[in-house]
Amino acid sequence: MNLRGIIAGIAVVVSGCGPPASTPEDLPRPDYDEFVSEVQPILAQRCANPSCHGATSRPFSVYAAEAHRRDKSRVFYDEALSEGELRANYDRARSFVVDGGTGPLLLVKPLAEEAGGIRHGDGEDVFMSPSEREYRIIEDWIEGGR
């Protein structure tokens, strides 16, 4: 790993949930359709709470039905995400697939420290074990894009 990667990884750990600095060309490209059908529902359920990543103030801001929306007038509406919202979620998720020095941040940040994760910004563990079904779905999606 180069010095830039090490510094970015340290910055992520110190700052909470921010992705390492990357250009769009540097980012992995896991399958978009798999993201929409398999990963997006997990992020919507586990991450899109307004007090968590369902807020524009978060580096990993997640759009979800009945929650955070690109169009503020649609917040809390029970309707499918627009293509633009899905693409934004996909691109944000891709930026967290980058290895911050301890593994893909989309996997290690929500994982309990006792299970090999790193401290999540708010201290909440999303996954207690890498053997959890939804964790494995995200991991498989990431691996498919390498």
C-alpha positions as CSV (number, residue, x, y, z in Angstrom):
1,M,0.0,0.0,0.0
2,N,1.3,3.5,-0.8
3,L,1.6,6.4,1.6
4,R,-1.6,8.0,0.1
5,G,-3.6,4.8,0.9
6,I,-2.2,4.6,4.4
7,I,-3.0,8.3,5.1
8,A,-6.5,7.9,3.6
9,G,-7.1,4.8,5.8
10,I,-6.1,6.6,8.9
11,A,-8.3,9.6,8.0
12,V,-11.3,7.3,7.6
13,V,-10.8,5.6,11.0
14,V,-10.3,9.0,12.7
15,S,-13.2,10.8,10.9
16,G,-15.9,8.1,11.3
17,C,-17.5,6.9,8.1
18,G,-15.8,8.8,5.3
19,P,-14.4,6.9,2.3
20,P,-10.8,7.1,1.3
21,A,-9.9,9.7,-1.4
22,S,-10.4,8.1,-4.8
23,T,-11.3,9.2,-8.3
24,P,-14.3,7.5,-10.0
25,E,-11.9,5.7,-12.3
26,D,-10.1,4.1,-9.4
27,L,-13.2,2.7,-7.9
28,P,-14.2,-1.0,-8.3
29,R,-17.3,-1.7,-10.4
30,P,-19.3,-4.4,-8.8
31,D,-22.4,-5.4,-10.7
32,Y,-25.1,-2.7,-10.7
33,D,-28.1,-4.9,-11.1
34,E,-26.9,-7.1,-8.2
35,F,-26.5,-4.0,-6.1
36,V,-30.1,-2.9,-6.8
37,S,-31.6,-6.3,-6.1
38,E,-29.4,-7.6,-3.3
39,V,-27.4,-4.9,-1.6
40,Q,-29.7,-1.8,-1.8
41,P,-32.4,-3.5,0.3
42,I,-29.9,-4.2,3.0
43,L,-28.6,-0.7,3.0
44,A,-32.1,0.7,3.1
45,Q,-33.1,-1.5,6.0
46,R,-29.9,-1.3,8.1
47,C,-28.4,2.0,7.2
48,A,-30.9,4.5,5.9
49,N,-32.4,5.6,9.3
50,P,-32.5,9.5,9.4
51,S,-30.2,9.4,12.5
52,C,-27.7,7.3,10.6
53,H,-26.8,7.3,6.9
54,G,-30.3,8.5,5.9
55,A,-29.0,12.1,6.1
56,T,-27.2,14.4,3.7
57,S,-24.6,15.3,6.3
58,R,-23.1,11.8,6.2
59,P,-20.4,10.9,3.7
60,F,-22.2,7.6,3.1
61,S,-25.7,9.0,2.6
62,V,-28.3,6.4,1.6
63,Y,-31.5,7.0,-0.2
64,A,-34.4,4.7,0.7
65,A,-38.2,4.5,0.3
66,E,-40.0,6.0,3.3
67,A,-36.7,7.8,4.3
68,H,-34.1,10.0,2.8
69,R,-34.8,11.1,-0.8
70,R,-33.1,13.2,-3.4
71,D,-36.3,15.2,-3.8
72,K,-37.0,16.6,-0.3
73,S,-40.7,16.7,-1.0
74,R,-40.7,12.9,-1.4
75,V,-39.2,12.1,2.0
76,F,-41.1,9.4,3.8
77,Y,-43.2,8.5,0.7
78,D,-43.5,4.8,0.2
79,E,-42.4,4.7,-3.4
80,A,-39.6,3.1,-5.4
81,L,-36.3,4.9,-5.6
82,S,-35.6,6.8,-8.9
83,E,-32.9,5.6,-11.2
84,G,-30.9,8.6,-10.1
85,E,-31.2,7.7,-6.4
86,L,-30.2,4.1,-7.1
87,R,-27.2,5.2,-9.1
88,A,-26.2,7.6,-6.3
89,N,-26.4,4.8,-3.7
90,Y,-24.4,2.5,-6.0
91,D,-21.7,5.1,-6.5
92,R,-21.5,5.8,-2.8
93,A,-21.4,2.1,-2.0
94,R,-18.6,1.7,-4.6
95,S,-16.6,4.4,-2.9
96,F,-16.7,2.3,0.3
97,V,-15.5,-0.9,-1.4
98,V,-12.1,0.7,-1.5
99,D,-9.7,-1.0,1.0
100,G,-8.9,1.5,3.8
101,G,-6.1,-0.7,5.0
102,T,-8.2,-3.2,6.9
103,G,-10.5,-4.4,4.2
104,P,-13.4,-2.9,2.2
105,L,-14.9,-0.2,4.4
106,L,-18.4,-1.3,3.4
107,L,-17.6,-4.5,5.3
108,V,-15.3,-3.5,8.2
109,K,-17.1,-0.3,9.3
110,P,-20.4,-1.9,10.2
111,L,-18.8,-5.1,11.6
112,A,-18.4,-5.4,15.3
113,E,-14.8,-4.9,16.5
114,E,-14.8,-8.2,18.2
115,A,-15.5,-9.8,14.9
116,G,-12.7,-8.0,13.1
117,G,-14.4,-4.8,12.2
118,I,-13.3,-1.2,13.0
119,R,-15.2,1.3,15.0
120,H,-18.3,2.6,13.3
121,G,-18.8,6.3,13.6
122,D,-21.7,6.1,16.1
123,G,-20.4,3.0,17.8
124,E,-23.4,1.0,16.6
125,D,-22.6,-2.5,15.2
126,V,-24.6,-3.4,12.2
127,F,-23.3,-6.9,11.8
128,M,-22.1,-9.0,14.8
129,S,-20.4,-11.6,12.6
130,P,-19.1,-12.0,9.0
131,S,-21.2,-15.1,8.8
132,E,-24.5,-13.2,8.9
133,R,-26.4,-13.7,5.7
134,E,-26.7,-10.0,4.8
135,Y,-23.0,-9.4,5.5
136,R,-22.2,-12.3,3.1
137,I,-24.4,-10.8,0.4
138,I,-22.5,-7.5,0.5
139,E,-19.2,-9.4,0.6
140,D,-20.2,-11.5,-2.4
141,W,-21.2,-8.4,-4.3
142,I,-17.9,-6.7,-3.5
143,E,-15.9,-9.8,-4.5
144,G,-17.7,-10.1,-7.8
145,G,-16.5,-6.6,-8.7
146,R,-12.8,-7.4,-8.2
